[in-house]
Amino acid sequence: MAAKETQDRKEKDLEQMTVKELRAVAAETADLAGIHAMRKAELLAAIKEARGIKEEKPLREKVEKTGVTVKQLKAKIVELKRKREEAREEKDRRMIEILRRRINRVKKRTRKLSQA
């Protein structure tokens, strides 16, 4: 049981190490190649595989929201532009700036959705 605790502790220590420290640990293992080009998640996976540590949780993956379509986002852009024009008529500079940023963010989301 004590051996399992030390193994769990080592695994947790690996998770908390910086990339430089992980590269030093990986350099000690002779069979790992290309460690200087790896990112932290890749280094962790390689070190754990080399040491035979079973990874219980998968690496964090990007979760995409599937509920919104490009068509819905473009409709939102049109609505925000209409609100921006109303703010221009009222000469509300603060709201104009807020709406400009919102439009920009929604446009970025449409670009990301179209690439995916």
N, C-alpha and C positions, 0 to 999 in steps of 0.2 A: 504494500500500500504506500509506503514511503517513496518507492521508486516512481509510482504514478504521480504523486504530488510534485516531485521534483521535475518530472517531465511536463506537467501542466504549468509549473512555474516558469520553466524555460520557454514554453510556448508563449506565455503571457509576456515574458521579457522580450521575446522577438517582436511581438506586436507593438511594444512601447519603444523599441529602438529607432534611432534615426537612420536615414539612408546610408550615411557614412559608416555607422556601426554595423549595419547589415552587410555592407560590402566587405568589411573586415572579417566578419564571420564567414561570409561566402568565400573569401579568399583562402581561409583555412581549409576549406573543403576543396580538394584538388580536382575533382571531376566537374566543377562548375566552370563554364566558359561564358564570356561576354557579360560579366557581372557589372561592368562600369556603364553599360548602355541600358541596364534594367532600371525600372522604376521600383518604388517600394513594394507595391503589391506583387510584382513579378519576382523580386528578390525573396519576399516572404514565401511565396509558393515554391521557388526553387530550393531554398534552404530546408523547408519542411519536407519536401520530396526527398532530398538527399539524406536527411536525418531519419526518414521513415515516420515522420509525425503525421498522423491522420488529421486532415483538415475537416472540422465539423461544419463550419459555416462557409458558404461559398463567398468568393470575393464580391465586393459590392458592385453591383451592376446598375447601369443607368436605367431608371424606370421611366418609360414614356407614357404620357397621358394619351389615351386613345379616344377619349370622349369628344374631342373637338376636331372639326374638319376645317380645311382651308377656307371653304365657302363660308362657314360660320365666323371665322376670324375676319375675313374680308368684310362681312356685314358689320362686324363690330368696329372695324376701321372707319367705315362710312359713317356710322353713328357718332364715333368720337370726333370725326372731322366736322360733322354738323354742330356738335356741341362747341367745338373750337371756334367755329364761325360766329356762334352766338356770343361767346366770350369776347371775341374781337369787337363785335358791335357794342358790347357793354364796356369795352376797354378795360377788361379785367386781366391784367398782365400775369398775375399769379396763376390764374386758371388756364390761361393760354399755354404757359410753360408746363403745367401739370399734364394737360391734354397732349401736348407735343411729345412728352416722354412716354405717355401711355400708348400713343399711336406707334411710336418707334418700337416699343417692346412687343406690341402685337404683330408688327411687320416682321420682326425677328422670329417670332414664333411661326409665322406662315412660311418663312424661308426654311426653318428647321424641319417643319412637317413635309414640305415639298421635297427635301433631300432624303428624308427617311423612306 
